[in-house]
Amino acid sequence: MSELKELIQNKLSKESFSGNGSLKALSQKGLELFNEQGIPTVKHEEWKYTRISAALNKNFSYAEGATAITAKEVEEFRLPGYEAANELVFVNGIYHAELSNIRSSADELVILPLSEAVKGEYKSIVDSNLGHSAGYHKDGINALNNAFAYQGLFISVKKNKSVEHPLYCYYINDARTVNVLSQPRTLIHVAANAEVKVVEEEVTIGTSDSFINKISEIVVEDNAQVHLYKIQNEDSHSSCVKTTHVRQIGVSKVNSVTITLNGGVIRNNLNFILEAPGCESNMYGLYCVKGSTHVDNHTIVDNKMPNSLSNELYKGIIDENATAVFNGKIFVRKDAQKTNAYQSNKNILLSDTATVNTKPQLEIFADDVKCSHGCTIGRLDDEALFYLQSRGIGDKAAKALLLHAFAIEILEKIELEPIRQYVDQIISERLDFEI
Amino acid sequence: MLSIKNLQARIEEKEILKGINLDIKPGEVHAIMGPNGSGKSTLASVLAGRADYEVTAGSVEFLGKDLLELSPEDRAREGVFLAFQYPIEMPGVSTTNFVKTAVNEIRKYRGEEPMDAVAFLKLMKERMKLVNIDQALLSRSLNEGFSGGEKKRNEIFQMAMLEPKLAILDETDSGLDIDALRIVAEGVNKLKSKDNATLVITHYQRLLDYIVPDYVHILYKGRIVKTGGKELALELEEKGYDFIKEELGEEVESPL
């Protein structure tokens, strides 16, 4: 771990960042906290089942010239529907304007380096929102990203604008020659009455080790709608910690769908802070993992005001030696009367060596609320299998039908047809299911 | 076509079938009637290959093959069809996709090419008409939120698509009002031919007004205790199951 600290120290000491105000403060504080805390180990309650130290002990390098990605290389991993999307390309954690393709006009969508946004008309938004996730994740890995916040990106969706072109964000680690650790950082501001869809995908080029430690903070104003889709489909040498921290400061609706297909060690933190009365938050997840993939979905819903609705459904199909963790925490604060908060986690284990740890946590301080949580871990339903077999469908095809049916409940939540089809295609191939 | 000899089966430690003998020839309709707990549904399940039951003695020959040796899917592929008493709801499984998979798995088993989308849709349309089921139902998830009548109609639609040689209808009349019953029975009758056979399992006689059997068997305590023509069902309806008990010399509970 001292090697990682040294690497970070060296890297940051070379940066000539002389930004001001909140950004600089956050970066400095991040570095201090990281040096003090280091990488969380399994002794940390929130990291009990997810060990990231091995994936971070990889002799990472910040060698110059290792980031020569060409537009042609970007072609290879563009997601379907890109023709009608704003494409934002991050290389080794840093937004790359030349490789990106912004179709929306500047009166709808503003994209600025955080270091600029912190100075201009967005100063107050940046000041009051950047680093908000640190209040919920007081660990070294969150701090580490904060230390690099100065290289982050600010995105604003303007008031009353429904952005027609979804934002496709590709986080590319170029691991062709060296092991890469990247720290992408975004702050997305969705103004009142605005609507936007955001799709995120991590991509590792090359076969060296790759680790993405990403924080995306999103602030949502009155009457705005946000759709967040994550697709995670990487090789075993690619690991990540992705924190998505959503503040609903106005009456708004946010839907999130997280699809995890494969990778090394994957930790997704997803936080919804409901700060206005009457918000709606939907959190869906599907992890369909095999090999030795480890996926950990840690979610927090923090209800601070009355009359909000949160609905959470995570489903998992775990095969071979893969492991999955689900930890869903719901806070209902004193003032959050009439909160409706639902949570469900359903798992199917396909092999004797697959593992799942699931843990719902409710902390309720209000007395007039409706909360439910439940989790299941099981196998396929024998009655359903028999029904299919009794129609001449063989065991393998019957299982594929049932597993696909299990997954489709989540896939249907993706309201972006090309992306939904794309994910369905991958899952169907994985399950040997013919669409 | 089907020859059952001294079939005995149990679930866990409970003996349910205690020696069933039954022969069914192509073109015939057989009805099995009996009070609750007599073993009617067990017989249907054992023939279809449900794993919960253990066959302890006897044999079942179907078109020259040892049926009990075959997996449930191979029984279906050989031409056995069980219309479930309680069809399973399967959210997320499209009915059309399910039926197509079934049709093609059966074709594959028989060494035939899979049916292409056009031919399949044509067949589906034709069979939908036959059993009076509409497209809206089939575009939904399999049995999900279907009414009792819709589920049973869907069973008969699947039967129409798979063209079994032996159809076993397990209490298909349960939970149906008279209109739904008639529609389902009409479907079954239209599918009848000189080459296939039907085994109707029912508690009540009323289904047999619509699907007229050639033979009626009364199952009681795991055995077929009486066999007759369609008039036996009427007699049973009139006298109730107590008359069987009386014939067997058993004590009949007083109606008081």
Interface residues (C-beta under 8 A of the other chain):
Chain A: D381 D382 E383 A384 F386 Y387 L388 Q389 S390 R391 G392 I393 G394 D395 A397 A398 L401 L402 H404 A405 F406 A407 I408 E409 E434
Chain B: A48 G49 R50 A51 S71 P72 E73 R75 A76 R77 F81 L82 F84 P87 I88 M90 P91 G92 V93 N97 F98 V99 T101 A102 E105 I106 Y109 S141 Q158 L162
